Amino acid sequence: MLSLPRKFIDEMIAHALEDAPNECCGIIAGQDGRAVKLFRAQNSEASPYRYNVDPKELFRIYRECDENGWEFIVIYHSHTASEAYPSATDVRLAFWPETYYVLVSLMDRENPVVRAFRIEDSRVSEEELAAG
């Protein structure tokens, strides 16, 4: 189970809504499984169908995490017109099996859906997501 502070879930939804119609993306870092910081990232693809964190920005985030003893707990992005489930592209590009992949769906902009997954060896498994 993934437990995230309600403010981080709300922040991911706000980020998705602000970046629409393009997908948003970001990282949540933490220590000992506890989320401590959300990093909004720039989607260098600037696309409603794909996301990519700019390598320089990813390095900056990674360096800050390393300096603080944090690890990547979540990689998140939005789907602006489809359900909160990893696409074939998401699965193919899932290079961090130890992290959760969180998707925010804006299919119904009035009621965004947030779901968490693990993606390992091209296998997708949904994980319980709790606001805590």
N, C-alpha and C positions, 0 to 999 in steps of 0.2 A: 504494500500500500504506500502511496505517495501522499504525504501530508504537507500542504503549503499554507502559509498565512493567507487569510482572506484578501489582504491588501495586494498580494502578488497575483492572485487569480483576477482580481478587479483590474490590476495594472495590465495584465496580458490582454484582457478584453478591451480596455481603453486603447491600448496600442493597436490592436487589430482594427478597431473602428476608426482610429485616426489615420492609419495607413491605407485603408480601403480607398480605391478598389484594388490596390496591390496587396500582396501578402506581406505580413510583418514577420519579424523573427527576433529572437533574443535568447538569452541564457540566464538560468538561475543557478547561482553558486551557493555552496554551503559546506558545512563541516559536520562529520558524524551523522550524515543523513538529514540534518536540519538546515533548511533554506535560510540564508542570511542576506543575500543581495540579488536583485534582479537587474540585469544589464539589457536595456533596449539596444538592439543592433540595427544597423542600416541594411536593408535588403538591396544588395548590389545588383540584383537582377531587375529591380523595379518592375516587377511583373505580377499580374494577378494569378499566375499559374505556377510560379517557381519562387524559391527563395535561396539566397546564398549570403552568408555573412562574409563581408570583405575580409580577406586574409590578414590585412594589417590591423583591422579592428579586432578580429579573433585573437591575434597575437597579444594585443593590448589587454584584452579581457583575461586571457590565459595568464599573462604576466602578473596582473593584479591578484588573481586567484592564487597563484603560486606564492606570491609575497605574503599572503594572508593565511596560507595553509588551507585554502578552500579547494573544493573540487567542483566540477560541473555536475549538478544534480539533474537539471532539466535543460533540454533544448526545445524551444517552443516556436511555433509559427502558426499562421492563420490560413484557413481555407475560406475564401470570400464567397464562394457560390456552391460549395459542396460540403458534405458531412465532415464531422471531426473524426476522420479515420485516415490512416496513412495511405497515400496514393502509391502506385507502383514506383514512381520517381522517388518519393520519400523513402521507401523501403530500400531501393537501390543505393541511395546516398546516405544511408544510416551507418556512419562509421564509428559511433560511440556506443557500443553495446551495454556499457555500464551505466548509461544515463537513461532517464525517462524522456520520451518524446511526448510533448503536450501539444495538442492541437485545439485551436479555437475556431469554431465554425460560425460564420456570419450568414449562413443560409437564411436564417430568420434574424435579421438585425436587431429586432426588438427582444429576442431571447437567445443570445449567443450560447453555444454549447461548448463546454471545455471537457476534454477527455485526455487520459494519460495512457501511454503504451510503452512497452519494451519492444525493441526490434533487434533481433540477434539471428545471424545466419539466414536472413530473409524471412524469418518467422516473426509474425506480429502477435503480441499478446496484450490484451487490455488489462490495465491495472486500476485498482480502486484509487480514486482521487478524493481526498478529504480536505476541507478547509479547516485549519486548526490553528 
